[in-house]
Amino acid sequence: MTRTEGNDSRQAAARPQSLLLSFLGVYVLGRGVAVYSGSLIEVFARLGVSEEAVRSTLARMAKRGLLARHRRGRKTYFGLTERAEEVLEDGRRRVWETGAVNRAWDGTWTLVGFSLPDSSTRHDLRSQLIWAGFGLLQSGLWIAPGTKDVRGILAPLEASGLRVSDHVTVLQARALGPTESADIVRKAFAIDEIAGRYRAFLDRWDTEHPAPDAADDLARQLLLHTDWLQLIRQDPHLPAEHLPPGWPAIRAEQVFHRLARVYEPPAAKLASEIVETSDDPERGRTTVSSH
C-alpha cells in the first residue's frame, strides 16, 4: 500500500469501507446506537468520499450482513450487526491490546499442514491462514508464532459449506537444533516487505504536519486509524527477539499512539457536532442523540 504518493482525498476515496469501519470502531462499537446516514455522508465528505460512494458502501455492507438498516420517520439509520461487532472487536484488540511488537513470545509455534484436492478451497484456506499471521515454511506446511485458534480460523470456511477440518493437521512445536527460530522467521515470512510497510507509515505520519490535505482532526483520526489497522492486520506479529535491529514497528507504534492521543479530543468534539444517532433496537441500549 503506497502511503507517500498522492493526496489524502484520493487515497480516502479509494477505500471508503475501511474508513467506515474505522469510524464505526471509534464512535459506534459498544455504544448500542445506530447512525443517521446523512451524518455519515457529512463525515466522509471531509475525507473526499462522495455521497454516492458512502451510500453504495452502506448498501454493500448491509447486504453482506455487516450493517442493519433502521427507519426513524423519513431517516435511515445504520447499526452494527453481531458479525460487524466481531470484526470491529478484533480490530480493537489488535490496535490496543496485541499491538505491533511481540515481546511476550513463549517459544512455541503453531503448525498447520493440509492436503486439499480443490484449488478454490486451498486458496480460501491459505487466505485465512495469512490473515491469521501464518507464513509458508515449506510446501504444504504453514507456521505462526505462539498458540493459534486454528478451529476458529477454519470456522468461516466450514460455515460456508467447505469441509476442510478433515484435511488439516494442526500441531504445536518448539524449534530444535539445528533449526533456529530466527531461521524460521526468515524462511517463512517476508521480513523486508513487513518492514517496508512500517517505514511507509512513518514516512506519512512521523512528520511535522501529518496528512496535510485532511480537512480537520476528525479526518486525520480516521485516516490514522485506518492506516494503522490495515498495517497491523498484515503483520504476523513475529517474536521481537528474532527481528532485525531497529525494527520500524516499534517507532511506528509510538507514532500511532501519540497521534491518536492528539487527535482524539478535537475529533470527538467534531463528531459530537456532526453525528446524529438513535438507539439501536437490535442492541437494546439507551437512546443517545450524539457522541
N, C-alpha and C positions, 0 to 999 in steps of 0.2 A: 504494500500500500504506500503510495507516494504521499508524503506529508509536506514536502518542501517546495512543491510546484503548484502553481495555480492559486487562486484566492479562495477564502473560506466559503464564499457563496457557491462557487462551482462545486466544491467538494461536498457541501451540505446538500445541495440539490441532488447529488448522485446517490445519497444514502438516507433518504427520509425515514425508512423503517428503523434503522439503527439509532437515529436521533430520537425518534419517537419512543423507542424502548428506553433510552436514557432518561427522557422526560418522565415516563411512567415509573421508572425505578426510583427517581429522586422525589417526585411530587404525588404519586398515587399509591405505590406499594405500601401496604399496611395501614392505609387510612380509611378504607371502606367507602370510597367515593367514586363517582363517575364524573367525567369531564365533558363539558359542553364542547361540541365540535367547533363552534365558532371561536372559542378560546384557543383551541389547538391551531387553528388556521392563523390566528393573530401571533401566537408564539413563534410558529415556524416561518412566518413571513420575515421575522427578524434574522432568520438563518438562510434566507434566499430560497426557501422552499415554496413553490406556488400553491395556491388554494387547490388547484386540480390535483397536484401531487399528494397533498395531505388527504384529500377526500379519497383518492384512489388507494392510498396506503391504509387508511382506516377500513375501507371496504375489504381490501385483501386480507388484512389481519383478522377482521370479523369472520370472513369466510373460512379462514384457517383455524378458527376456534381460539384465537388469542385475545379477542375483544368481544364484549357483549353490548349490543345497542339497547338503549333505554329511551323512551319518549317521555318528555315532560311538556305537555302542551304542544307548541309548534317547534320545540327544540329537541335535538337529538344529543344524547349523552353517551359516552363510551366508558364502560367499566372493564375491569380485569376479569378474565376467566381463571379458573383454577390452574389451567395449563400455563397461562401468562404469569401467574404468581410464582409458579415453579421456575420458569425461565428467569424471571427478574430476581428471585431469591438466590438462584445460582449465581447470577451476576453480582449481587450484593456480597455474597460470601467471597467470591474471587477478588473483588476490589478491596474489601475492608477486613477480611479475615485471613484468607490464604495468602494474598499479596503476590509480589513478583519474585521474591527471593526465598528459596527453600533452605532454611538454616537448621531445620529440625529433622532431617532425614535419618532414618534408623538403620540404614544399610541394606534394606530389603528391596527386592524388585518383584513386580508382578509380571508374569509371562503369559502370553496368550498365543496359542497355536491353533490353526484351523485349516480344514480342507473342505471347500465348498464347490460343488460342481457348477453352480450357476454364477456367471460372471457378474450379473447385476447385483446379486446378493453379496458377493465378495466385495464389490465396490462399496455397497452400503455399509458393510461391517468395517471395512478399512476407514471409511469416513468417520464412523462413530469412534473408532479407536484413536484416530488422530485428534479428534475433538476432545477426547478424554486424556490426552497427553502421552499417548503411546508413540514409540518410534519403531521402525522396522530394523531389527537387529540382524536378521538373515532371512532367507526365503521362508515365508510362512510363519515366522516367529517374531512376535511383537513384544515390546518391553516398556515398562514405565516404572519410575521410582516410587517406592512405598507400596501401600496396600490400596488397590483399586477395587471398586464395586463393579466387577465385570457383569454380574447379573443385572445390575441397574443399567449398564451400558447396552446390554443386549435387549433390554425391555422394549424400547421403541420399535426395534425390528420385529420382535415377537408379536407385539401388539398390532403390527401392520400385516400379520399373517405369514411372516418369513420364519421358517423353522431353522434356527441357527444353533441353538444350545447343544443339540446332539452332535454337532460337527466341530465343537470348540473344546479345547483343553486349556484349563487355567491352573497355573502353578505360582507359588511364591518361592523365591530363592535368594541366596546371597552369592556374591562372586567369590570364587575360589581360585587360587593360583593355578596356572599362570594368568588367568583372566583378572583384569583390574577394572574396577568400576569406572575409572577415568577413561579406559579404552571403550567401555560400553557406551559412555556418553558421546564420545567422538564418532563411534561407528553408527549408532542408531539415530542420532539427532543432528540436524543441520545447524550447528552452533553459529557459524558465520551469519546465516540468514536471520537467526533469532537476535543476535547482537545488532545486526543492521537495522532491524525494525525498532529496537530501542534507541539507537542513535538517531534514526529519523524522527522519532518522537521528541527527543531532546533538541534536535535542530529546529523543530517547530515551536516547542513550548518553553525551553530553557533560554529565553531571550528577555530583553528589557521590556518589550511590548508584545506579548504573545497574541496570536490571532488578531492582528491589527484591523482586518477588514470586518470583523464581527461587529454587530450593531451595538451590543452592550454586554454587561457581565452575565446576564441570563443566557445569551447566545454563546458566550465563551464557556460558561459552565457546561452546557450541553455538548458543545464540541469537545471539550476536555474529557468529559466522562465517556463519550462515545469513542474517542481515540484510545483512551486507556483501556476500556473494557475489551475492545477489539484486539488490542495488543496482548493483554494477558490471557485472553482466551486462545491465542495462538502459541502461548508459552507452555511447554511441557513441565515447567516447574522442576527443573533439574537441581540436584543437590549442589549447594553453593561451593562446597569444598572441591568439586570436580570441574568447575568452570574457570575460564582464563582470568588472570589478574585484571582488575579494573573493569569487571563485568558491568556493562552500562545499565542493566536493570536496576542496580542499586541507586544510582543517581536519578534515573527516570522516576522511580517510585517516590523519592524525596521531592522531586519537582511536582509530581501529581498531587501529593498530599498538601504541599504548600499552596499551590494554586487553588485547589479545592476549598481550602480554608478561606482564601482571599475572596473567591467568587461567591461563596455561599450566602453571606448576609445581603449584599445588594441584589443577587439573583432571586433570593426568596422574597425580598420586598417587591421586586418587579412582578414576580409570579402571583403574589397576593393581589396585585392591582389588575392583573390581566385575566387570571384563570377563574372561571366560574365552574363550580362543582355542585353536585347533588348527591344525596345518599344513594348508594348502590344497593338495589333490592336483593341482589344475589349475596351480598356480604352482610346485610343486616346491621349496619352500623348507624351512628347518629349523623344527621344531616350536617354538612359543612358547606358554607357558602363560598369560601375561597381559602387559599393557602396563605 
